[in-house]
Amino acid sequence: MKPIAVVALGGNALLRRGDAPTYANQLANIKIAAAAIAEIAKDYRVAIVHGNGPQVGLLALQNLAYTKVSPYPLDVLGAETEGMIGYMLAQEVQNLMPDREVSTLLTRIEVDANDKSMLDPTKFVGPVYNEDEAGVLAEANNWIMKRDGEFIRRVVPSPKPINILDKHAIDTLLAADEVVICCGGGGIPVCKSDLGYVGVEGVIDKDLSATLLAKQLNAEKLLILTDADAVYLDWGTENQRALRNATPAELSQYDFPAGSMGPKVEAVSDFAAFGGKAYIGALEHGLDVLAERSGTCVSN
């Protein structure tokens, strides 16, 4: 049986920073991702995890139109993005692989309702703003805003994933050599309660969910595709330099931004320490990243 590769697609790669949040823009990037996935799927059983930061933030903005009712919570909006992005991915991947089945699975992931991120949000969602726009929205909606590079964006809680509740279904689909789209947007955050599982108001980081999935599946490779072409030191300065190969121990010496590259580095380091091989690179260079001709490779 073919080995397993988990491919994580960043929400910012599917809808680039500063791009208009249109269907056409997302579809163009999804076509790029689908082409890489179709090639990877020739040699691997593939599980696809995607981000949803721009998309779930856009749905939250649309929520504001419902002034006479309570807005939908973030876990429900996350489930909506699983359906929207999962449908687009499934269609484009299967168009390139008509002989392979492609399934999209709504995936619940258990988190701790008291996770420290509930008090210190770091997950960027939604479109980018200038300072004036961000100030108006923050005051009107009681949002927390933080700088994301040259832009300002809303941040929300991002509890860490503990357990993938729908893993058995993922196992079953992969065993049948289906391409599986799962844990979308990091998965739907839920926690245990006296009434069973209930939703949590937050957005799980998809890179951490992808790592948890890769470990639970005993995957051979973890590939994180984003809008950055590698992991950089001194990013944004004249001294910036790309890391092409690194170990978890080496990466632990550096600080990376909590809302962007930080979770990706944590994810690949965790998987490499587990015994796998992990990669970070640009969406449009997916095959080159996996072949170690581009991006950053992390292994012990």
Phi, psi and omega in degrees: 000141183295149175292168183256136171238131174260124181248119181254122181255123182290141175299327178284344174278326179282336174219099190296150177304129179090344177287148173297135185282062184260159174301318183297318180295317179295319182297321180299318180287325178295325177297322177296314179297317182298322180296318178292318182296320180299324178288317180298323184291349175292330184245350184226153161280128193244130168247126183255128173244136180234153174277175181208017185306304179297322186288316181291328176293324178294319177297324178296323176294318178297329177304328184295343178290339182270078187282343184262358179226162177291139179292155177293141179288165186296328180295323178290319177297323176298319177297323177299318180291329175302318180291315183294306183288323179299319177298314182295317178296313182300318183294315183289322178295315182290332175299329179270343183227065186298342181266359179247142176279142178232126182237142175250127187239118169298127190234122175269136179233129181284136175228172175267121181298341180257019177307143185299337181292342179296334179258346181224077184296140179225351187276119178286134175223156173080185182285176179264154182225161166272176187297319181295313179299315182298320180297318180296314181293320180298317181289320184289327188243004182058041179268154171260129182241143177220161181282134176237089186066234180276354183252176173234137181220164175286145173239147180226165178301145180224078181295148182285141179288140180250315185206139179268108188289334183256027184297325182301320179294321178297314177304314184296316181292319179294324178298333177272009179063030172277148168281126188244125174260115187212170179053032182300138183065020185087357182094163179276117184286124177225158177222160179286145175215177178296341181260007185106208179277138177229156181289154179240137181283091181183177177228116181287141176291125186293333180291321178290323176293322179297321178293316177301316179297314181300321180290316182291335178270355187055045180291157178272324184229146171233122184238115179256112181254128187218198178262011175247142186274356179183177169274128182245146166264145180056042182303137177084003178246170179290348180260009184299142180211143183275141171266119181266327176222139182204160173252160175304322180297319180294315182295331181293346180281346188245157176255129178240149184304133185295329185268359183221273185283335182307306179297328179294315179295318177300318183295310183291327178294319180297315182290322178295320177295332178288340179119000179265186178238131188232153185221147172231130179191184185281144181306315185287350180244029187308313181293322178293325177296314180295329179274002178064030172263352182206168176075198180238129176255131181238124178206162178280000000 
